[in-house]
């Protein structure tokens, strides 16, 4: 089909070139808008006069310019209401000045539903659970409540909220209502629309009398009852357009109809949703040669267990039937993450069965599946690990191909009995257009997610051709453009392919009935924006960055927002956990950097917005591992600082803290005198001021005797010809050498106690971490090159080289490519004996670089093998090397420490004063000492013999 489409125009049905026509219309609208609001500051001031917190700074506009989609639209202002009553004020101001309103929850919309040119409303402060009615099994909540938080509130009553999107740790209930989200367990618990009991909505027509808009909506459908009955609600995942079946007189429910309207009709103040009983579930994994064969098996699987209506209790029911491609799993394995055993195959179905007779249901599913192999997952831990892989599917799929993969054609659904045929046709379409994609998703509902390696280098033409062809082919299968994510900017233009003229006229009438002025999320569903307009640029315009890791890496961020979960696991993103500010999230920083490298910020990488966004980045590297797409903000921050200060004067802390190993080496001969001088008083205050250190921070004392002065040291030359040789080489990193020698000596004691000969390498070698983190990359590379020359012969000798300080060990692994091992890895590799730690409770703060670059699993397993009970504290300690001591960071550093570390340590020591606090990293130990007066042990100190050898 040609690119020209017949689609709904502002005054009827128009035929022609939609892209240019819509661009002209939108340009005229923008001129009008800015004539009414001559300065966005006027808009912000007007919102402030109405009591609404709003911002129009370049930083904030950049942060909210995109969601999890391909689209970029700079808003005029961002409103962050603190009370749901302020939503009415937002709409009043929008009507007054003639600008649009776009609602945004967690910003994880894949279809471009949460971006707009006018006021974007971030609802995440409206996050209260207003009421849990256990008897009625309902919850009344504000729109900004996160799904996982609602689950936590319902859990004490034995209840849960049924629909659970993969983004459940951060998606908001308001956003789920907006898109009619479903998630993996919709087979058992229904879509969001199926759970909506009541909704408090501010309709776009603020002047309408109570009940008037509802009556108008019902009247629109009443005029076309036969058409609505035969065209809408044909299968569960037909969510594209407005769900008019909910306005039929025999099942009239305006609240349910409102679900899926994508913020185009009204603003949600609060919603009451149905809850269900939490029940045990069994997970069956089925293996197939490919995802197509897996799709073919779905109808038989669904028929194998009798299924009643969603939310109804039953003896055994299929709660979920999810598809997962092997390429996603292989990517997880390649990252070094453990994957539970899976049946043989190139694609899998995860079938979850619930109910008191679920064992029989699992057997029935397996018998009907036709799978190559089947496996019942035996433990909840294994099941959780597999579901985590499925939940990260969007981010992982974006990295599973040789070219970057994107959303765009993301969310199509067909009746489940047609799924296999649709996937075959879809595979043909991909190959015909020279594309590849990794399908996965809600196969039991006929809903397929996919990330596709679109090539935008030649413009959006090929993108348009493919999507139009897909829409035409999908129509032949009776499918829906969207199965749960809504249409947004990605699919609204294509509604004229899926629906006939009568349906589209009904959509226009519905929009006019609720929002006659067209203020709410314009360009979505009715009078659509072309789907190839407003695509986010992915090519760097700064010549110095062309082809660089920064220019390409920041576009890895797909916006799915794992980093903005209120209670994320792992390390990412410690500053966001402390501040809850979008600018302090990995996603927010990536969005600002995208604007900088593609020309959206006037100052490029030196723009103040960039440095404000990066200011509270701890360079913890948590995102490099915890982000499904592998965004490495520590590396990008280093490059930004490198580019910004090339040939220019740097902040004082870069010269002092950023070159700390050099100053420590020079000051070592005067360590005692220096420590006395820096302990307090005027000299210490002056030193902190000169170094750019916060006055409230303690300065770590220098070791009075360097590590290599008190430890047995050899070189390769010395060991040659000696009987017995060396079993372990120990690398003296700068922090162990000049600041904290105790852990190094303890490690030597432990190794000696188990019969190994360990010697410290008597050659200076630095990991350059402090230079790297402050963006002094040229000097860092020179230092690393020398370190490679020093350490490579030791590594090539076949004798393990052991690192003591985890941050330095991780830096050598990631930045220098040197295989220096940790103590836990060495003990595991050599199967060394351990002291008995039965009855010992260990609260451990893994260093963030240790967790992110190396992984802390070997340490945890080792401690448990020794008999200890281990509690690993998530997140970062908050000091993060030079970052936490710099002026301007103290309060944030303390807030990060209070997020996880300090509460965990206080609680543990209060319960048992003999609890061992373990912190291998110098930063973590200093933070505990500085803020809690707690001395933490290094793993070597915990394992050393009770009677040390020296």
FENNOR-V399289 format. One record per residue. N is the residue number from 1. RES is the residue in one small letter. PSI is psi in degrees with one decimal (* if undefined). Layout:
N/RES/PSI
N/RES/PSI
This chain:
1/x/143.9
2/x/162.8
3/x/-29.1
4/x/137.2
5/x/154.8
6/x/123.4
7/x/170.3
8/x/123.1
9/x/-178.0
10/x/-24.7
11/x/26.4
12/x/-159.9
13/x/125.3
14/x/142.8
15/x/137.8
16/x/-156.9
17/x/101.6
18/x/-36.9
19/x/-50.7
20/x/-40.9
21/x/-47.1
22/x/-35.4
23/x/-41.5
24/x/-43.6
25/x/-43.7
26/x/-34.8
27/x/-41.9
28/x/-40.8
29/x/-38.2
30/x/-39.5
31/x/-44.2
32/x/-43.7
33/x/-44.8
34/x/-18.1
35/x/-33.6
36/x/-35.6
37/x/88.1
38/x/-22.9
39/x/129.7
40/x/-21.6
41/x/-31.0
42/x/-39.7
43/x/-45.5
44/x/-41.7
45/x/-39.2
46/x/-41.2
47/x/-41.3
48/x/-39.6
49/x/-25.6
50/x/10.0
51/x/19.5
52/x/128.3
53/x/122.3
54/x/162.2
55/x/141.1
56/x/23.6
57/x/155.0
58/x/-36.2
59/x/-50.6
60/x/-41.5
61/x/-37.4
62/x/-41.1
63/x/-36.8
64/x/16.1
65/x/-14.9
66/x/161.3
67/x/-138.5
68/x/18.3
69/x/-171.9
70/x/1.2
71/x/148.1
72/x/118.4
73/x/117.2
74/x/122.6
75/x/157.8
76/x/-36.0
77/x/159.2
78/x/126.3
79/x/139.6
80/x/79.1
81/x/142.4
82/x/-12.4
83/x/145.9
84/x/-21.6
85/x/-21.9
86/x/-16.5
87/x/-37.6
88/x/-35.7
89/x/-38.9
90/x/-46.7
91/x/-35.1
92/x/-44.8
93/x/-42.0
94/x/-43.1
95/x/-36.6
96/x/-44.0
97/x/-6.3
98/x/39.4
99/x/168.4
100/x/165.4
101/x/127.4
102/x/124.3
103/x/143.5
104/x/129.1
105/x/-106.6
106/x/-0.2
107/x/27.9
108/x/15.3
109/x/125.0
110/x/-17.6
111/x/6.4
112/x/30.8
113/x/-16.3
114/x/25.9
115/x/146.3
116/x/160.6
117/x/-21.0
118/x/-119.2
119/x/121.2
120/x/128.9
121/x/111.5
122/x/113.6
123/x/7.8
124/x/-14.9
125/x/-18.3
126/x/73.2
127/x/32.5
128/x/142.4
129/x/112.4
130/x/-31.0
131/x/137.4
132/x/118.1
133/x/96.3
134/x/-35.5
135/x/-44.5
136/x/-10.6
137/x/55.6
138/x/160.2
139/x/134.6
140/x/121.2
141/x/161.3
142/x/160.2
143/x/-23.4
144/x/1.9
145/x/133.7
146/x/143.0
147/x/-49.0
148/x/-32.1
149/x/-37.5
150/x/-40.3
151/x/-41.2
152/x/-40.3
153/x/-32.6
154/x/-23.5
155/x/-41.3
156/x/-18.6
157/x/5.6
158/x/22.7
159/x/164.5
160/x/160.1
161/x/128.2
162/x/-62.8
163/x/136.6
164/x/85.9
165/x/160.8
166/x/-21.0
167/x/27.1
168/x/-19.7
169/x/-14.7
170/x/-17.4
171/x/147.2
172/x/154.4
173/x/-36.4
174/x/-41.0
175/x/-36.7
176/x/-39.2
177/x/-43.3
178/x/-40.1
179/x/-1.6
180/x/53.2
181/x/155.3
182/x/-63.5
183/x/-175.6
184/x/-29.2
185/x/26.5
186/x/-26.1
187/x/-37.0
188/x/-33.1
189/x/-0.3
190/x/176.1
191/x/171.9
192/x/-42.5
193/x/-34.7
194/x/-17.2
195/x/-12.1
196/x/120.1
197/x/-42.2
198/x/154.1
199/x/134.9
200/x/107.8
201/x/135.9
202/x/104.8
203/x/156.3
204/x/-33.3
205/x/88.0
206/x/-19.7
207/x/-9.4
208/x/146.1
209/x/156.8
210/x/130.3
211/x/-10.9
212/x/-44.8
213/x/-42.5
214/x/-41.2
215/x/-39.8
216/x/-43.6
217/x/-46.7
218/x/-37.1
219/x/-35.5
220/x/-46.6
221/x/-35.7
222/x/-27.3
223/x/-14.4
224/x/49.2
225/x/-46.8
226/x/-42.3
227/x/-44.1
228/x/-41.4
229/x/-29.8
230/x/-13.2
231/x/-17.3
232/x/152.4
233/x/29.5
234/x/-33.3
235/x/166.2
236/x/-33.2
237/x/22.3
238/x/85.4
239/x/-1.9
240/x/145.3
241/x/-163.5
242/x/139.4
243/x/79.0
244/x/-17.5
245/x/-24.2
246/x/-5.3
247/x/4.0
248/x/142.9
249/x/-31.2
250/x/-14.7
251/x/42.1
252/x/122.1
253/x/97.4
254/x/-40.1
255/x/-43.0
256/x/-38.0
257/x/-38.0
258/x/-30.9
259/x/126.1
260/x/3.4
261/x/-0.6
262/x/35.4
263/x/17.5
264/x/-8.3
265/x/-32.4
266/x/171.2
267/x/130.3
268/x/118.6
269/x/-44.5
270/x/162.7
271/x/144.0
272/x/126.6
273/x/152.5
274/x/143.6
275/x/162.7
276/x/163.5
277/x/137.3
278/x/134.6
279/x/152.0
280/x/148.8
281/x/149.0
282/x/141.5
283/x/125.3
284/x/128.3
285/x/128.9
286/x/132.0
287/x/140.2
288/x/159.8
289/x/-34.4
290/x/175.2
291/x/-27.8
292/x/-45.7
293/x/-34.8
294/x/-41.5
295/x/-37.6
296/x/-30.9
297/x/-13.5
298/x/-48.2
299/x/-42.0
300/x/-37.4
301/x/-45.5
302/x/-31.7
303/x/-12.9
304/x/-22.8
305/x/126.3
306/x/134.2
307/x/127.9
308/x/-168.1
309/x/149.0
310/x/147.3
311/x/-4.4
312/x/133.6
313/x/145.9
314/x/158.1
315/x/-42.3
316/x/133.8
317/x/143.8
318/x/114.1
319/x/-35.7
320/x/148.5
321/x/93.7
322/x/142.2
323/x/140.1
324/x/127.7
325/x/144.4
326/x/-26.9
327/x/-32.6
328/x/-43.4
329/x/-40.7
330/x/-33.7
331/x/-38.9
332/x/-45.0
333/x/-40.3
334/x/-26.6
335/x/-0.9
336/x/8.1
337/x/144.1
338/x/139.2
339/x/124.2
340/x/159.1
341/x/138.2
342/x/149.6
343/x/161.1
344/x/139.0
345/x/168.1
346/x/-2.5
347/x/152.8
348/x/153.6
349/x/128.9
350/x/110.4
351/x/119.6
352/x/129.2
353/x/134.6
354/x/169.7
355/x/161.5
356/x/-23.7
357/x/34.3
358/x/-28.6
359/x/-43.7
360/x/-36.3
361/x/-41.6
362/x/-44.1
363/x/-40.3
364/x/-40.7
365/x/-47.6
366/x/-40.5
367/x/-32.6
368/x/-6.9
369/x/-29.4
370/x/25.2
371/x/156.6
372/x/-45.3
373/x/157.3
374/x/147.8
375/x/125.8
376/x/122.3
377/x/120.4
378/x/-24.8
379/x/155.4
380/x/-33.2
381/x/-43.5
382/x/-41.9
383/x/-42.2
384/x/-40.0
385/x/-40.6
386/x/-40.8
387/x/-31.6
388/x/-39.0
389/x/-44.2
390/x/-39.5
391/x/-30.9
392/x/12.4
393/x/-42.2
394/x/-46.7
395/x/-41.5
396/x/-40.5
397/x/-30.4
398/x/-16.7
399/x/8.0
400/x/-0.8
401/x/170.3
402/x/-26.6
403/x/157.2
404/x/140.3
405/x/148.5
406/x/163.2
407/x/-177.8
408/x/-67.8
409/x/88.6
410/x/-21.6
411/x/19.5
412/x/151.0
413/x/147.2
414/x/162.7
415/x/136.3
416/x/-32.4
417/x/-13.3
418/x/6.6
419/x/-45.6
420/x/-43.7
421/x/-39.8
422/x/-42.9
423/x/-34.7
424/x/-45.1
425/x/-39.8
426/x/-39.5
427/x/-39.5
428/x/-43.6
429/x/-42.4
430/x/-49.1
431/x/-38.4
432/x/-29.6
433/x/10.8
434/x/34.6
435/x/166.6
436/x/154.1
437/x/159.4
438/x/102.8
439/x/146.2
440/x/179.3
441/x/-156.1
442/x/73.5
443/x/-31.8
444/x/-22.5
445/x/0.5
446/x/17.8
447/x/125.9
448/x/125.7
449/x/149.4
450/x/143.2
451/x/133.6
452/x/141.6
453/x/61.5
454/x/142.2
455/x/108.7
456/x/7.6
457/x/-28.8
458/x/16.0
459/x/-177.9
460/x/5.3
461/x/-48.3
462/x/-35.7
463/x/-46.9
464/x/-45.9
465/x/-43.1
466/x/-46.3
467/x/-38.4
468/x/-43.3
469/x/-40.6
470/x/-43.3
471/x/-42.1
472/x/-44.5
473/x/-38.5
474/x/-37.9
475/x/-35.7
476/x/-26.0
477/x/5.8
478/x/32.2
479/x/178.3
480/x/134.7
481/x/-36.3
482/x/138.5
483/x/-12.2
484/x/-17.0
485/x/-2.0
486/x/173.6
487/x/-42.6
488/x/-147.8
489/x/-16.8
490/x/-30.9
491/x/-7.8
492/x/-39.2
493/x/-28.7
494/x/-2.6
495/x/-26.5
496/x/-13.5
497/x/-40.9
498/x/-37.8
499/x/155.4
500/x/178.8
501/x/-38.4
502/x/-44.3
503/x/-43.1
504/x/-35.4
505/x/-36.6
506/x/-41.2
507/x/-45.2
508/x/-39.0
509/x/-38.2
510/x/-45.9
511/x/-44.9
512/x/-34.0
513/x/-35.3
514/x/-32.0
515/x/68.3
516/x/-27.6
517/x/-8.3
518/x/34.6
519/x/-23.3
520/x/115.6
521/x/56.2
522/x/151.5
523/x/-2.7
524/x/131.5
525/x/-55.0
526/x/140.8
527/x/60.8
528/x/148.9
529/x/140.1
530/x/139.6
531/x/-10.1
532/x/10.5
533/x/154.1
534/x/25.5
535/x/137.6
536/x/125.6
537/x/144.7
538/x/6.5
539/x/131.4
540/x/140.1
541/x/-8.9
542/x/114.4
543/x/-35.4
544/x/-18.9
545/x/-2.7
546/x/119.5
547/x/1.7
548/x/164.0
549/x/-34.9
550/x/-46.9
551/x/-37.9
552/x/-34.8
553/x/-37.7
554/x/-23.9
555/x/-2.7
556/x/-29.3
557/x/115.1
558/x/-8.1
559/x/7.6
560/x/-14.6
561/x/28.1
562/x/-27.2
563/x/-14.3
564/x/16.0
565/x/135.4
566/x/-32.3
567/x/71.6
568/x/152.4
569/x/172.2
570/x/-150.2
571/x/-43.2
572/x/139.4
573/x/111.3
574/x/-37.7
575/x/-34.7
576/x/-39.2
577/x/-35.2
578/x/-37.8
579/x/-24.8
580/x/29.2
581/x/130.3
582/x/-34.3
583/x/-19.1
584/x/11.2
585/x/158.2
586/x/-43.7
587/x/-46.1
588/x/-44.8
589/x/-40.5
590/x/-40.2
591/x/-42.4
592/x/-41.3
593/x/-35.4
594/x/-43.6
595/x/-40.3
596/x/-47.1
597/x/-19.1
598/x/8.8
599/x/7.5
600/x/-16.6
601/x/129.1
602/x/-36.5
603/x/3.8
604/x/-140.0
605/x/-20.5
606/x/-0.7
607/x/138.6
608/x/-32.1
609/x/-36.9
610/x/-46.8
611/x/-27.9
612/x/-40.1
613/x/-36.6
614/x/-10.1
615/x/-43.1
616/x/14.2
617/x/121.0
618/x/-2.5
619/x/40.2
620/x/-15.9
621/x/10.9
622/x/-38.7
623/x/-29.4
624/x/-27.6
625/x/-43.8
626/x/-28.6
627/x/127.3
628/x/-27.2
629/x/2.7
630/x/31.3
631/x/126.2
632/x/82.7
633/x/-28.7
634/x/-41.6
635/x/-42.2
636/x/-39.1
637/x/-41.9
638/x/-42.8
639/x/-39.9
640/x/-46.6
641/x/-38.6
642/x/-48.2
643/x/-39.5
644/x/-41.0
645/x/11.9
646/x/117.9
647/x/10.2
648/x/163.1
649/x/135.4
650/x/167.3
651/x/148.5
652/x/-36.5
653/x/-26.6
654/x/-37.6
655/x/-28.8
656/x/-69.2
657/x/-33.0
658/x/-13.7
659/x/33.2
660/x/-44.2
661/x/-36.3
662/x/-47.3
663/x/-34.7
664/x/-40.0
665/x/-42.1
666/x/-31.9
667/x/-8.7
668/x/-42.2
669/x/-21.9
670/x/31.2
671/x/-46.2
672/x/-48.2
673/x/-44.1
674/x/-39.3
675/x/-39.7
676/x/-43.4
677/x/-35.0
678/x/1.3
679/x/-26.8
680/x/176.6
681/x/-175.1
682/x/-40.0
683/x/-42.0
684/x/-41.3
685/x/-41.8
686/x/-42.8
687/x/-42.4
688/x/-41.6
689/x/-45.8
690/x/-39.2
691/x/-7.1
692/x/26.9
693/x/139.0
694/x/137.1
695/x/-20.9
696/x/-5.8
697/x/143.4
698/x/147.8
699/x/130.1
700/x/131.4
701/x/148.8
702/x/146.5
703/x/135.9
704/x/-22.2
705/x/125.5
706/x/150.0
707/x/-45.0
708/x/-9.0
709/x/-25.7
710/x/-6.5
711/x/154.1
712/x/122.7
713/x/142.1
714/x/169.9
715/x/169.4
716/x/-38.3
717/x/-39.4
718/x/-34.4
719/x/-23.2
720/x/128.0
721/x/-9.8
722/x/141.6
723/x/137.6
724/x/-37.9
725/x/-154.5
726/x/134.6
727/x/-32.5
728/x/129.8
729/x/134.8
730/x/124.0
731/x/128.7
732/x/94.0
733/x/166.0
734/x/-35.4
735/x/-40.4
736/x/-35.0
737/x/-43.2
738/x/-16.2
739/x/-54.2
740/x/87.2
741/x/-19.7
742/x/-49.3
743/x/-40.2
744/x/-44.0
745/x/-37.3
746/x/-39.8
747/x/-43.5
748/x/-41.0
749/x/-46.1
750/x/-47.2
751/x/-38.4
752/x/-37.1
753/x/-23.6
754/x/11.2
755/x/17.1
756/x/147.6
757/x/113.9
758/x/133.8
759/x/142.3
760/x/133.5
761/x/120.1
762/x/49.6
763/x/138.2
764/x/131.2
765/x/129.4
766/x/146.6
767/x/-9.3
768/x/20.0
769/x/-44.0
770/x/-33.6
771/x/-43.0
772/x/-46.2
773/x/-24.4
774/x/11.4
775/x/18.8
776/x/65.5
777/x/-33.8
778/x/-47.4
779/x/-38.2
780/x/-42.6
781/x/-37.3
782/x/-41.1
783/x/-43.4
784/x/-36.1
785/x/-42.3
786/x/-38.4
787/x/-39.5
788/x/-42.8
789/x/-36.6
790/x/-47.6
791/x/-24.7
792/x/-44.2
793/x/-35.6
794/x/-42.4
795/x/-38.8
796/x/-17.5
797/x/-13.9
798/x/-7.8
799/x/132.3
800/x/141.3
801/x/121.0
802/x/133.6
803/x/147.1
804/x/-50.9
805/x/120.2
806/x/-34.7
807/x/-40.1
808/x/-39.9
809/x/-43.9
810/x/-38.3
811/x/-41.2
812/x/-37.6
813/x/-45.5
814/x/-38.2
815/x/-29.0
816/x/-10.4
817/x/28.5
818/x/134.4
819/x/50.3
820/x/138.7
821/x/159.3
822/x/167.7
823/x/-43.8
824/x/-41.3
825/x/-40.1
826/x/-47.1
827/x/-41.7
828/x/-43.9
829/x/-41.7
830/x/-1.8
831/x/53.6
832/x/150.1
833/x/154.6
834/x/151.8
835/x/157.4
836/x/119.6
837/x/18.0
838/x/136.1
839/x/-3.6
840/x/128.0
841/x/122.1
842/x/122.5
843/x/114.0
844/x/135.4
845/x/95.2
846/x/135.3
847/x/140.3
848/x/-38.4
849/x/-33.9
850/x/-50.0
851/x/-43.3
852/x/-39.7
853/x/-42.1
854/x/-42.5
855/x/140.6
856/x/6.5
857/x/-36.4
858/x/-38.7
859/x/-45.7
860/x/-45.1
861/x/-39.2
862/x/-47.5
863/x/-40.9
864/x/-35.0
865/x/-31.8
866/x/-6.7
867/x/-1.1
868/x/152.5
869/x/125.8
870/x/129.4
871/x/113.3
872/x/123.3
873/x/127.7
874/x/169.9
875/x/-162.9
876/x/154.0
877/x/-25.9
878/x/-7.0
879/x/-52.1
880/x/54.7
881/x/-130.0
882/x/-24.7
883/x/-48.9
884/x/-16.2
885/x/-10.6
886/x/148.6
887/x/137.5
888/x/-7.1
889/x/-5.0
890/x/-49.9
891/x/-42.4
892/x/-38.1
893/x/-43.9
894/x/-40.9
895/x/-39.5
896/x/-43.9
897/x/-34.6
898/x/-11.9
899/x/-43.5
900/x/-52.0
901/x/-58.6
902/x/-42.6
903/x/-39.4
904/x/-41.3
905/x/-44.4
906/x/-45.0
907/x/-41.1
908/x/-44.3
909/x/-30.0
910/x/-39.2
911/x/-35.7
912/x/102.8
913/x/-17.9
914/x/5.1
915/x/136.1
916/x/124.4
917/x/118.2
918/x/127.1
919/x/97.9
920/x/-30.8
921/x/137.6
922/x/-41.8
923/x/-45.9
924/x/-41.7
925/x/-42.0
926/x/-39.9
927/x/-43.7
928/x/-41.0
929/x/-42.5
930/x/-42.1
931/x/-23.4
932/x/-4.6
933/x/30.3
934/x/130.2
935/x/120.1
936/x/149.9
937/x/151.4
938/x/154.2
939/x/-38.9
940/x/-37.0
941/x/-32.3
942/x/-34.4
943/x/-15.4
944/x/153.3
945/x/153.0
946/x/-30.6
947/x/90.6
948/x/151.0
949/x/-17.4
950/x/*
